[in-house]
Amino acid sequence: MGEAEVHLQGNNICFTITNKEFQRGPEKMTYQGYLVSEKAKIVWGYSIKSTIFKEGDCYSYGILPAGAEVNNADEGEKLPEKAPPLQVNTLYSVSVHAGTNIPTDPTHGYHTYFCLHRGNDSIAVQQGYSLKESSCSK
């Protein structure tokens, strides 16, 4: 797994991979969607036919791109069509499904843990948590 990143674009939370991951190449990366989880429970995500993934692309939480389908491939409870709001002070993880389609490159996904915090009339994203942590107390 490689490193994913979480950003704020305006009021939207979006997901991408680190510049370091893009820089290690090759030029053509593909993107197939993402999954957001809280602990072991999937909150929301989608799958999309492979599209070109360029440095600077950031995919917004809760926005289903044309051609994408809410990811209900796993057994169990079906995910809602509309993404539920993410809560502040809750530890989430995101798995960005992307890769290079090069047989010698073992990286086929990117991951990070993150929390949302309320600031002065705004939301802030903090990442860099690990599986060992059970809360957003960083």
Stockholm file with secondary structure:
# STOCKHOLM 1.0

chainA/1-138         MGEAEVHLQGNNICFTITNKEFQRGPEKMTYQGYLVSEKAKIVWGYSIKSTIFKEGDCYSYGILPAGAEVNNADEGEKLPEKAPPLQVNTLYSVSVHAGTNIPTDPTHGYHTYFCLHRGNDSIAVQQGYSLKESSCSK
#=GR chainA/1-138 SS CEEEEEEEETTEEEEEECHHHHHTSCSCEEEEEEEEEETTEEEEEEEEEEEEECTTCCEETTCCCTTCEECCCSSSSCCCSSCCCCCTTCCEEEEEEEECCCTTCCCCCEEEEEEEEECSSSEEEEECCCTTCCSCCC
#=GC SS_cons         CEEEEEEEETTEEEEEECHHHHHTSCSCEEEEEEEEEETTEEEEEEEEEEEEECTTCCEETTCCCTTCEECCCSSSSCCCSSCCCCCTTCCEEEEEEEECCCTTCCCCCEEEEEEEEECSSSEEEEECCCTTCCSCCC
//
